[in-house]
Each structure stands twice: as C-alpha cells, then as structure tokens.
Amino acid sequence: MRIRIAAPLALAATTALAGSLLLAAPASAAKHRSGVHLGTIQYDSPGKDTRSTTSLRAEWVEIHNYTKSTVQLKGYKLKDNTGYTYTFPKYGIGAGKTVKVHTGKAKNSAGHVYWNRGSYVWNNTGDKARLIKPNGTLLDSCAWTKSGTGVKNCH
C-alpha cells in the first residue's frame, strides 16, 4: 500500500520540480528577448591594430531592439571600463532592428553610427561594455576577459 501511495507522490513532486525548472529557464534565457540590449561586440578588429580608419571602423558594438516599436536612443550612452563614452545623438532604432556603433570615423547611416575616434576603445585582453539609459540606469552590460576570437556574443 505504501509503495502505491509513495510512487504517485514522488512522481508528482518530481514533475512539479521539473516543471518549475523548465519555467525558470525561459525566463533567464528571455532576458535578451525584450527591450534594448547589447548584441555582438567586435572588440578586436581583424588584422593588425594599425589605427587606420578601416581598422577603427572594424571595432564595433551591436545594440538590438527586441521591442515591437521604434526606440529613440538619443541620450543613451555606451561606456567601457576606462570611461570612454559614446552618447547617442537623435537616432531611432526600429522594432527588431540592430545598430552597430563603430569606433572609427564615418557618416552615420541606417544601422550604423560612428564614435569618430582616432584610437581604439575596447581592450582586447578584457573590458566591459555598458549600455546606459539617459537617466543613468544601467540597461545592459557585457564583459570579456581574454582575446580569443576578438568577438563576444552578448545574447
């Protein structure tokens, strides 16, 4: 008799635990499936670091809009550990769209904005990108500790 009662109770407890674990996983995985967040970061531009315009443009950070409407990024800030800061001018990022913030110099266009720096921002051996709202609230961050491939996927 005990075995018949204990087995269904154990099964029910196991099912409840498994169910709660399954529900917890999507919540943490969904963290970057809503709002505006950092995407991929090319912190080490391909080839030698020559400070050429081409090399500086090849260092970038993606910011993705996971919302269902355009988000105005004016006043949002992108910062590194040293304190280098890019402040967005008036720039709307469409629903489901991505904008790349390039370190180098060029004219802003759809999907691309330029920091217009003459030197690199992101350290190849470790750094942290922070996306900060105009009111100073940290929206998202992404860190790396070693060179590896020079690319960090922050999703």
VENRA-V675472 format. One record per residue. N is the residue number from 1. PHI is phi in whole degrees, -180 to 180 (999 if undefined). Layout:
<<N	PHI> <N	PHI>>
//
This chain:
<<1	999> <2	-60> <3	-62> <4	-65> <5	-79> <6	-66> <7	-62> <8	-63> <9	-66> <10	-64> <11	-64> <12	-64> <13	-66> <14	-63> <15	-63> <16	-63> <17	-65> <18	-62> <19	-62> <20	-68> <21	-68> <22	-65> <23	-69> <24	-72> <25	-62> <26	-63> <27	-63> <28	-74> <29	-69> <30	-78> <31	-47> <32	-101> <33	-110> <34	-147> <35	78> <36	-112> <37	-143> <38	-70> <39	-111> <40	-83> <41	-123> <42	-97> <43	-85> <44	-127> <45	-61> <46	-59> <47	83> <48	-75> <49	-81> <50	-101> <51	64> <52	-71> <53	-56> <54	-63> <55	-66> <56	-67> <57	-69> <58	-83> <59	-101> <60	-154> <61	-129> <62	-91> <63	-123> <64	-114> <65	-100> <66	-90> <67	-81> <68	-99> <69	-147> <70	-66> <71	-115> <72	-82> <73	-94> <74	-54> <75	90> <76	-65> <77	-123> <78	-119> <79	-129> <80	-110> <81	-65> <82	-75> <83	110> <84	-58> <85	-133> <86	-105> <87	-109> <88	-65> <89	-78> <90	-62> <91	-155> <92	-95> <93	-107> <94	-65> <95	-57> <96	72> <97	-100> <98	-127> <99	-122> <100	-101> <101	-100> <102	-89> <103	-69> <104	-74> <105	-103> <106	-179> <107	-88> <108	-59> <109	-147> <110	-60> <111	85> <112	-143> <113	-126> <114	-124> <115	-72> <116	63> <117	-94> <118	-101> <119	-143> <120	-71> <121	-105> <122	-87> <123	-75> <124	-69> <125	-95> <126	149> <127	-167> <128	-146> <129	-92> <130	-128> <131	-108> <132	-122> <133	-69> <134	-57> <135	-83> <136	95> <137	-74> <138	-69> <139	-91> <140	-161> <141	-148> <142	-152> <143	-122> <144	-141> <145	-121> <146	-151> <147	-57> <148	53> <149	-91> <150	88> <151	-128> <152	-122> <153	-93> <154	-93> <155	-68>>
//
